[in-house]
Amino acid sequence: MRPFILVFLIALTITAFSTPWIRRLAIAIGFVDAPAARKMHSAPMPLMGGVAIFAGAIIAVLFFFRQEIPRPIVGALIAGTLVATIGLIDDRYHVPPWLRLGIHFIAFLILAYFGVRVRLPIPEWANYALTFLWLVGITNAINLLDNMDGLSAGVVAVAAAFMMLLGAANGQNLTSALSAAILGSCAGFLRYNFRPARIFMGDAGAYFLGFWLAVLGIQLRFPDNVSFVTWMVPVCILGLPIFDTSLVVLSRLRRGIHPFTAGKDHTSHRLVQLGYSQREAVLILYLVAGMFGMVGLFITQADVVEGYFIGIVVFAVCAYAMWQLERHHRA
């Protein structure tokens, strides 16, 4: 674990020290997020935190692989940079959805070229299709989750911690190094993003973190178990972003609203409506993210019957929670 702790510390230090400078730069050039009725902040907020997150994670990974960069890491670096760049441009100029999706597709092609893809015992075309859907789905789920101070960075940190531990336990240095870099950059950024936030990560940070988490989910391998069971592990570890996105999309479709319209109907907003403060809502969701991660850890050691039984129970609990949150939601 020592090399991964060093990667974590490098990412944390670079992100923590660079964020105040990037904040000043964002204010100086007017790169800010203006308040609006659908948003939680009441004053213009610097919107370049993703640059600090990106810098911390990338430099830490390059340090770890300074002798030779493996092909999957090269693919993750190039594709992650592309996704972060379109996110930064979108923060400034509001890129059309079709263009963002096109860039994400190019990033998927880059990963596929470097050998990063789903490898389930199904037809190859289905593996490629699942890879693209997973990458786009998780990337946008993390972006949608970034709706309250400290929420997205904290949840990503929890997920990355579980992936780092699982990667180290199974001898997967590539996965553990990327996970440690994400964990460190999120921890460093939370110093300035936890309520009351002084800077936002923006789409640049959310897209980058979501994309790399999706890559980690693809790369996780469990040689002591079968893929027929272990495919559920990354799904569980990232269960909270998946739950939140599913809740929002289904709720908006039920109400006849476009599913990708911004609004205050996310899980965090609903917890605030139930009487929790914003800080309490975020901490509760950190705990929930940790519970999802623990379920993922259990499934790594489960046989087929145990794994699918737990999967069904988790799905049922999520469905019930979704129904309760929707029932008490005030639109």
C-alpha positions as CSV (number, residue, x, y, z in Angstrom):
1,M,0.0,0.0,0.0
2,R,2.9,2.4,0.4
3,P,3.2,3.4,-3.2
4,F,-0.6,4.1,-3.3
5,I,-0.4,6.2,-0.2
6,L,2.3,8.2,-1.8
7,V,0.1,8.7,-4.9
8,F,-2.7,9.8,-2.6
9,L,-0.5,12.3,-0.8
10,I,0.8,13.8,-4.1
11,A,-2.6,14.2,-5.5
12,L,-4.0,15.7,-2.3
13,T,-1.1,18.1,-1.9
14,I,-1.2,19.4,-5.5
15,T,-4.9,19.8,-5.5
16,A,-5.0,21.5,-2.1
17,F,-2.3,24.0,-2.8
18,S,-3.4,24.8,-6.4
19,T,-7.1,25.2,-5.7
20,P,-6.8,28.7,-4.0
21,W,-4.7,30.0,-6.9
22,I,-7.2,28.6,-9.4
23,R,-10.0,30.2,-7.5
24,R,-8.3,33.6,-7.7
25,L,-7.8,33.1,-11.4
26,A,-11.4,32.1,-12.0
27,I,-12.6,35.2,-10.2
28,A,-10.2,37.4,-12.1
29,I,-11.3,36.2,-15.5
30,G,-15.0,36.0,-14.6
31,F,-15.2,32.2,-14.8
32,V,-18.0,31.9,-12.3
33,D,-21.3,30.2,-11.9
34,A,-24.1,32.7,-11.4
35,P,-26.9,32.2,-8.9
36,A,-30.3,30.9,-10.3
37,A,-33.6,29.7,-9.0
38,R,-32.6,26.1,-9.7
39,K,-29.3,26.4,-7.9
40,M,-28.4,26.2,-4.2
41,H,-25.8,29.1,-4.0
42,S,-26.8,32.7,-3.7
43,A,-23.6,34.4,-4.9
44,P,-21.4,34.0,-8.0
45,M,-19.1,31.0,-7.4
46,P,-15.7,30.3,-9.1
47,L,-16.1,27.4,-11.5
48,M,-12.6,26.0,-12.2
49,G,-12.1,23.6,-9.4
50,G,-12.0,20.7,-11.9
51,V,-8.6,22.1,-13.1
52,A,-7.1,21.5,-9.7
53,I,-8.6,18.1,-9.4
54,F,-7.4,17.2,-12.9
55,A,-3.9,18.5,-12.2
56,G,-3.5,16.7,-8.9
57,A,-4.7,13.3,-10.2
58,I,-2.7,13.4,-13.5
59,I,0.6,14.5,-11.9
60,A,0.2,11.8,-9.2
61,V,-0.4,9.1,-11.8
62,L,2.5,10.2,-14.0
63,F,4.7,10.1,-10.9
64,F,3.7,6.5,-10.1
65,F,4.2,5.3,-13.7
66,R,7.3,7.5,-14.3
67,Q,9.4,4.5,-15.5
68,E,6.9,3.2,-18.1
69,I,3.2,4.0,-18.6
70,P,1.1,0.9,-19.3
71,R,-1.2,1.0,-22.3
72,P,-4.5,1.1,-20.3
73,I,-3.1,4.1,-18.3
74,V,-2.1,5.9,-21.5
75,G,-5.7,5.4,-22.8
76,A,-7.2,6.6,-19.5
77,L,-4.9,9.7,-19.5
78,I,-5.7,10.7,-23.1
79,A,-9.5,10.0,-22.8
80,G,-9.8,11.6,-19.4
81,T,-8.0,14.7,-20.6
82,L,-10.4,15.0,-23.6
83,V,-13.5,14.6,-21.3
84,A,-12.2,17.1,-18.8
85,T,-11.5,19.6,-21.6
86,I,-15.0,19.4,-23.1
87,G,-16.3,19.8,-19.5
88,L,-14.2,23.0,-19.0
89,I,-15.4,24.4,-22.3
90,D,-19.0,23.6,-21.4
91,D,-18.6,25.4,-18.1
92,R,-17.7,28.5,-20.0
93,Y,-19.7,28.3,-23.2
94,H,-22.4,25.8,-22.7
95,V,-21.6,23.2,-25.3
96,P,-24.7,21.5,-27.0
97,P,-25.5,18.0,-25.6
98,W,-24.8,16.3,-29.0
99,L,-21.3,17.6,-29.0
100,R,-20.6,16.5,-25.5
101,L,-21.9,13.0,-26.3
102,G,-19.8,13.0,-29.4
103,I,-16.6,13.8,-27.4
104,H,-17.6,11.1,-24.9
105,F,-17.9,8.6,-27.8
106,I,-14.4,9.6,-29.0
107,A,-13.1,9.1,-25.5
108,F,-14.7,5.6,-25.5
109,L,-13.0,4.8,-28.9
110,I,-9.6,5.9,-27.4
111,L,-10.1,3.5,-24.4
112,A,-11.2,0.7,-26.7
113,Y,-8.1,1.2,-28.8
114,F,-5.9,0.9,-25.7
115,G,-7.7,-2.3,-24.5
116,V,-10.0,-0.8,-21.8
117,R,-13.4,-2.3,-22.2
118,V,-15.9,-4.6,-20.5
119,R,-15.0,-8.3,-20.8
120,L,-18.1,-10.3,-19.9
121,P,-18.8,-13.7,-21.4
122,I,-21.2,-12.2,-24.0
123,P,-20.8,-11.3,-27.7
124,E,-18.0,-8.8,-28.4
125,W,-20.3,-6.2,-29.8
126,A,-22.3,-6.3,-26.6
127,N,-19.2,-5.8,-24.5
128,Y,-18.3,-2.7,-26.5
129,A,-21.9,-1.4,-26.2
130,L,-21.9,-1.9,-22.5
131,T,-18.6,-0.2,-22.2
132,F,-19.9,3.0,-24.0
133,L,-23.2,3.0,-22.0
134,W,-21.3,2.5,-18.7
135,L,-18.8,5.3,-19.4
136,V,-21.5,7.8,-20.5
137,G,-23.8,6.7,-17.7
138,I,-21.4,7.0,-14.8
139,T,-19.7,10.2,-16.2
140,N,-23.1,12.0,-16.3
141,A,-24.3,10.4,-13.0
142,I,-21.3,12.1,-11.2
143,N,-22.0,15.3,-13.0
144,L,-25.7,15.2,-11.9
145,L,-24.7,14.4,-8.4
146,D,-22.7,17.6,-8.2
147,N,-25.7,19.6,-6.9
148,M,-24.7,20.4,-3.3
149,D,-21.5,21.6,-1.6
150,G,-19.1,18.8,-1.1
151,L,-21.5,16.1,-2.3
152,S,-19.9,14.8,-5.5
153,A,-16.3,15.1,-4.4
154,G,-17.1,13.2,-1.2
155,V,-19.1,10.4,-2.8
156,V,-16.4,10.0,-5.4
157,A,-13.7,9.8,-2.7
158,V,-15.7,7.1,-0.9
159,A,-16.0,5.1,-4.1
160,A,-12.4,5.6,-5.0
161,A,-11.3,4.4,-1.5
162,F,-13.2,1.1,-2.0
163,M,-11.7,0.6,-5.5
164,M,-8.2,1.3,-4.2
165,L,-8.6,-1.3,-1.5
166,L,-10.1,-3.9,-3.8
167,G,-7.4,-3.3,-6.4
168,A,-4.6,-3.6,-3.9
169,A,-6.1,-6.8,-2.4
170,N,-6.2,-8.4,-5.9
171,G,-2.8,-7.2,-7.1
172,Q,-4.1,-4.7,-9.5
173,N,-1.6,-1.8,-9.3
174,L,-3.1,0.1,-12.2
175,T,-6.5,0.3,-10.7
176,S,-5.1,1.1,-7.2
177,A,-2.9,3.9,-8.5
178,L,-5.7,5.6,-10.4
179,S,-8.1,5.2,-7.4
180,A,-5.5,6.6,-5.0
181,A,-5.0,9.6,-7.3
182,I,-8.8,10.3,-7.5
183,L,-9.1,9.9,-3.7
184,G,-6.3,12.3,-3.0
185,S,-7.5,15.0,-5.5
186,C,-11.0,14.8,-4.0
187,A,-9.7,15.0,-0.5
188,G,-7.7,18.0,-1.3
189,F,-10.5,19.7,-3.1
190,L,-13.0,19.1,-0.3
191,R,-11.0,21.5,1.9
192,Y,-12.5,24.3,-0.3
193,N,-15.7,22.6,-1.6
194,F,-17.4,21.4,1.6
195,R,-20.2,23.7,2.9
196,P,-19.8,26.6,2.7
197,A,-18.1,26.0,-0.6
198,R,-15.6,28.6,-1.9
199,I,-15.2,27.0,-5.4
200,F,-17.1,24.4,-7.6
201,M,-15.5,21.6,-9.6
202,G,-17.8,22.3,-12.6
203,D,-18.4,19.9,-15.5
204,A,-14.6,19.7,-16.0
205,G,-14.1,18.1,-12.6
206,A,-17.3,16.1,-12.6
207,Y,-16.8,14.6,-16.1
208,F,-13.2,13.8,-15.3
209,L,-13.9,12.1,-12.0
210,G,-16.9,10.3,-13.4
211,F,-15.0,9.0,-16.4
212,W,-12.1,7.7,-14.4
213,L,-14.4,6.0,-11.9
214,A,-16.1,4.3,-14.9
215,V,-12.7,3.2,-16.2
216,L,-11.8,1.8,-12.7
217,G,-15.1,-0.1,-12.6
218,I,-14.2,-1.7,-16.0
219,Q,-10.7,-2.5,-14.9
220,L,-11.5,-4.2,-11.6
221,R,-10.8,-7.9,-11.7
222,F,-11.5,-10.6,-9.2
223,P,-9.6,-13.8,-10.1
224,D,-11.0,-15.7,-7.2
225,N,-14.6,-15.3,-8.3
226,V,-16.6,-15.5,-11.6
227,S,-17.6,-12.5,-13.7
228,F,-21.2,-13.7,-13.6
229,V,-21.2,-12.4,-10.0
230,T,-18.5,-9.8,-9.8
231,W,-20.0,-7.5,-12.5
232,M,-22.2,-6.3,-9.6
233,V,-19.2,-5.0,-7.6
234,P,-18.6,-1.7,-9.4
235,V,-22.4,-1.2,-9.8
236,C,-22.7,-1.4,-6.0
237,I,-19.7,0.7,-5.3
238,L,-21.2,3.4,-7.6
239,G,-24.7,2.6,-6.4
240,L,-25.5,6.1,-5.0
241,P,-24.8,8.1,-8.2
242,I,-26.8,5.4,-10.1
243,F,-29.6,5.6,-7.6
244,D,-29.7,9.4,-7.8
245,T,-29.7,9.6,-11.6
246,S,-32.4,6.9,-11.8
247,L,-34.6,8.8,-9.2
248,V,-34.3,12.1,-11.1
249,V,-34.9,10.6,-14.6
250,L,-37.9,8.5,-13.5
251,S,-39.4,11.3,-11.4
252,R,-39.1,13.8,-14.3
253,L,-40.5,11.5,-16.8
254,R,-43.5,10.8,-14.5
255,R,-44.1,14.5,-14.2
256,G,-43.7,15.1,-18.0
257,I,-40.5,17.0,-17.6
258,H,-37.4,16.5,-19.8
259,P,-35.1,14.1,-17.8
260,F,-32.0,16.3,-18.3
261,T,-33.6,19.6,-17.2
262,A,-31.9,21.1,-14.2
263,G,-33.9,21.1,-11.0
264,K,-34.0,20.7,-7.2
265,D,-35.3,17.1,-7.2
266,H,-32.1,15.1,-6.5
267,T,-31.7,12.9,-3.5
268,S,-29.9,15.6,-1.6
269,H,-32.6,18.2,-2.3
270,R,-35.3,15.8,-1.1
271,L,-33.4,15.1,2.2
272,V,-33.3,18.9,2.8
273,Q,-37.1,19.0,2.1
274,L,-37.5,16.3,4.8
275,G,-35.9,18.6,7.3
276,Y,-32.2,17.9,7.2
277,S,-29.7,20.7,6.7
278,Q,-27.5,20.8,3.6
279,R,-24.5,19.6,5.6
280,E,-26.5,16.8,7.2
281,A,-27.9,15.7,3.8
282,V,-24.4,15.5,2.4
283,L,-23.0,13.5,5.4
284,I,-26.0,11.1,5.2
285,L,-25.2,10.5,1.5
286,Y,-21.5,9.9,2.3
287,L,-22.7,7.2,4.8
288,V,-25.0,5.7,2.1
289,A,-22.2,5.6,-0.4
290,G,-20.1,3.7,2.2
291,M,-22.9,1.2,2.7
292,F,-23.0,0.6,-1.0
293,G,-19.3,0.1,-1.0
294,M,-19.6,-2.5,1.8
295,V,-22.1,-4.4,-0.2
296,G,-19.7,-4.4,-3.1
297,L,-17.0,-5.8,-0.8
298,F,-19.3,-8.6,0.3
299,I,-20.2,-9.6,-3.3
300,T,-16.5,-10.1,-4.2
301,Q,-16.5,-13.1,-1.9
302,A,-20.1,-14.3,-2.6
303,D,-21.1,-17.3,-4.7
304,V,-23.7,-17.0,-7.4
305,V,-26.7,-17.6,-5.0
306,E,-25.5,-15.2,-2.3
307,G,-24.4,-12.6,-4.8
308,Y,-27.8,-12.4,-6.6
309,F,-29.7,-12.6,-3.4
310,I,-27.9,-9.6,-2.1
311,G,-28.3,-7.9,-5.5
312,I,-32.1,-8.4,-5.4
313,V,-32.3,-7.2,-1.8
314,V,-30.3,-4.0,-2.7
315,F,-32.5,-3.4,-5.7
316,A,-35.7,-3.8,-3.6
317,V,-34.4,-1.4,-0.9
318,C,-33.4,1.2,-3.5
319,A,-36.8,0.9,-5.2
320,Y,-38.6,1.4,-1.8
321,A,-36.4,4.4,-1.0
322,M,-37.0,5.9,-4.4
323,W,-40.8,5.5,-3.9
324,Q,-40.7,7.1,-0.5
325,L,-38.5,10.0,-1.7
326,E,-40.8,10.6,-4.6
327,R,-44.0,10.3,-2.5
328,H,-42.7,13.1,-0.1
329,H,-41.2,15.3,-2.8
330,R,-42.6,18.8,-3.2
331,A,-42.1,19.8,-6.8
